[in-house]
Amino acid sequence: MSYKFILPSVLSVFVLSSCMQRMYFPDRANVMGFKEAHEAKITASIKPQSDSVPQVSPAVDIAFAPVNHIGIFGSYRSTLNRTISEDVDYLYTKQIGGTFNGHRFEGGAGYFTPFGRIGDMEILAGIGEGTMQRVGVALPDYNYNSKYFRFFIQPAAGFSNDVFSLMGGFRIAFNHYYDFQSANPDLRYDIGISNHPADVTGQLLGFFEPFINMEVGYKYIKFDFQTGATAQFTGVGVSGNLPAYISLGATFNYAPRFFNKEKKSNKKEY
């Protein structure tokens, strides 16, 4: 199938799921999938997005296991020129749309353990700091700049070998927005979807985010595919109507067992 048909199909996912997104856009999870101490992983990826102008946002994940069963990780996330049509009525609620830009850094640690012959299980916890900006032409009163702090917990399980990995899990995350700036002094009370006006900076916003992550390729480098979604469960609505995402990238792996297997193979040849 030609990429000319694939890209519109991919972007249609975001058209259907982008309704009423205002301050929060779901993004990929950092999945370690480690089996032993001193493993390391770097993933560089892009996220297709936008319902009117095709655009991608880059992300970077790193992870390392300093000792057996314990991993540390860091991530960078971006939302670059995410463009949503403005002033669209959807279920009697105005979609503000506009162009959104933001950046986020995350870090944390977690526990991992292999089980069975190819099973993997992990539970991670982390914190993050980010920014989000909205600029619109049709509805300039909804323009804003805001910072936010977040913390999350992320269990996952699956199976893998040195050439293939499939893991699924979910993230429970909470965002707190602060330093909210806008020319409209009432916007902080109107930006969220709610039956009653509420200050978006005075609430802890909770998100449930399931995901599936797949890696396939040679043991040192693999193609990475991840898909997931967000369901907001506390606070005024800022994430839209169950928005989904896909992420495409490359993963670079290091593991001591790679070299141990090579040494054993060389000994057999002699």
N, C-alpha and C positions, 0 to 999 in steps of 0.2 A: 504493500500500500504506500502511495506517495506521501511525503511529508506535507504536501499541500492539502491533503485530506486529514492527516493526523492532527496538525496544529489547530484547525478550527474545532475539531472534536474535543481536544484537550481544553481549549479556551471556553467551550460551551459549558464545561463543569463549573467554571467560575462565574459565568453569566447567570446560571440558575441559582447559585449559592451566594451571590454577592449582595443580595437585597438588604438594604439598610445597614451595611457595615459603616461604622462611624469612627471608631478609635482603635479597634483591635482586629488584626488579621492573623489567622492561624499560620503556624510555620512548623518546619520539620523538628523531630526529636533527635537528640544526640544518642545513638544506640551503640554501645560498646561491643557486646557480643564476645567478650574475652573468655579465655580458657585457662590462662596461666599467668604467672608473674612476668613482668617486663614486656608484655605486649604493648604495641603502640598503633595508633590509627589516626589518619588525617583524611577527612572527606571534604572535597570542594564540590559545591552543587549550585544549581539555579532553580528558581521557582517560576514557571510561567504564570502570568496574572493579567488582569484587566479585562473589562467587558467591552471596551471600545477601541483602545489602542494596544496592540500586542506588546508586551513588555516582560522582562524577566528581572528577578531580584536574586543576587548572589548570597551564599551562606558558606560558612566554614566551620567544621567540627574537628576538634582534636581530643584524644583520649589516651591515657597511659595507665598501666598497672604497675605501681612501684613495688608492690608485694602481692603474693597470691591472695585472691579473693577481694582485693581492694583496688578500685579504679578511681582516677580523678579525670575531670573533663572540663573543656571550655568551648564556647560556641560564639559565633557572630551571626546575627540575622539582620536582614534589611528589607525594607519596603520602598521600592524606587519607582516613583511616578505611577503609582497604582491609580488608574483613572476609572471612575464609575460615573455613569450618566447622572446628571443633577435633576432634582425636582420631578421625580417620578412617584406617582401615587401607587402604593403597594399595600393592599389590605387596609386602605384608608389611613395609612401612616406615611408621611412624606419621607422619601429617600433623599437625603441631602447630597449624596454623591460627592463629586469633586476629585481633586488629585491629592493623593496621600504619599508622604515620604516619612521614613523613620529608620532608626537603627537600634539594635539591642545587643548587649554583651551578657553572656551567662557563664556561670561556672559552678562546679559542685563536685561531689564524690558519691561513691556508692559501693555496694557489695555485689559480687558476681560469683557464680559457681557453675561449673559444668555438671551435667547429670546424664547417666546412661552412656551410650557410645558417642552420640552427637548432640545431646541436648545442652541448652544454655539457659540460664536464668539470671536476672539481675534486678536490682532495685536501686534507683538513683534519687538523689535529692539535690536541689540547687537553688541559686538565687540569680537574679538578673536586674539590669538597669537599662532603660531604653527611652527613646523619644518618639513622638508622633506629631506630624504636622498635616493640616488640611488647608488647601487653597482651592477656592471655587470662584467661578465668574458669575454664574446665574444666582448663587446664594452666598454672597460675600459675608453676610452676618454669621455664617457658620464656620468661618476661618478661625483656626486656633493653632497654638503651639503648646505641647504638654510633655512633661517627663513622667515616667512611671517606674515603680519598683515592683518586682515580682518574686515569688518563691513557689516551688513546686516539688512534687514527688512523682516518680515515674517507674513503675514496675513493668517488666517485659520478660517474655520467654519465647523460645523457639528452638531451632536446630541449625547446625552448621558443620561444614568441614572446611578444608583449606581452599575450596573453589566455589562454594555456594553457602549462602546464609539466608534464612527466612525467620524474622522475629516480629512478633506483634505485642502490643501493650497499650497502655494509656498513660496520660499525664493529667494530674489534677493540679491546676495552677491558680494562683490568686494574684491579681494586679491591683496596685494602689497608685492612682494618678495624682500628681502634685505639680506645683508651679505651672498651673494652667493659665495661659495668657490668650486674650482675645479682645478685639475692639468692642465686642458686644459683651457688656458686663453680666448679662443674664444667660449667656450661652452655657456656662457650667451647669445650669439647672435644666437646660433644654436639650443638651446634646445627647443624652441617653433616652432610650425608649422606655417610658414608664407611664402608669396611670396617673401619677402625681409628680409634679416637679421635684427633682432631687439633685443635690450637688454631687456631680460625678467624682469630685475629689474627696468627698466625705464618706466613701464606701469602699469596701473590699470586694472586688469583682471576681467571681469564681468561674473557672472554665474546666469542663471535662473534655479531654482530647484523645480519642483513640487513634492508633496509627498502625501501619504495617510497613516493615522495612525489608528490602531484598537486596542482596549483593551477589553478583555472579562474575566469574572471571578467573584469572590466574591468582595464585595465593598472595602475590605481592601487590597486585593492582586489580580492582574489580569495578564493574559498573554498578552504580547504586541507584535504586529506585525506592521512593517512599511516598505513601499517600496517607492522608488523615483528614480529620474534621474537628470542629469545635462546637460544643453545646454549652452555652452560658447558663449557670444555675443559681447565681446570686447577683444582686445589684441591678442597677438600671442597664438596659440592653445597649451594648456597644459593639457586639461582634456580628450582628446580622442573623440571617435565617439559616442556621447550620452551615456556615461556610466551610468549603473543602479546599484541599490543596494537593498538588503533586510536586515532587522534587526529583530532579535528575542530576546525577553527578558521577564522580569517580572517587574511589576509596583506595588509599595507599596503606598497606598493612606491613607490620613487622611482628614476628613472633619467634622466640628461640627455637620452637619445634621445627620451623622451616629448615634451619641449618642442621639440627640434629638428624633430620630425615636425610638430608643431603650427605652427611658424613656416613650414615649407615649404608646408604646406597653405594658410595664410593668404596667402602670396605668390602662389600659383596662382590664388586667387580674384580677385586684382587684375589 
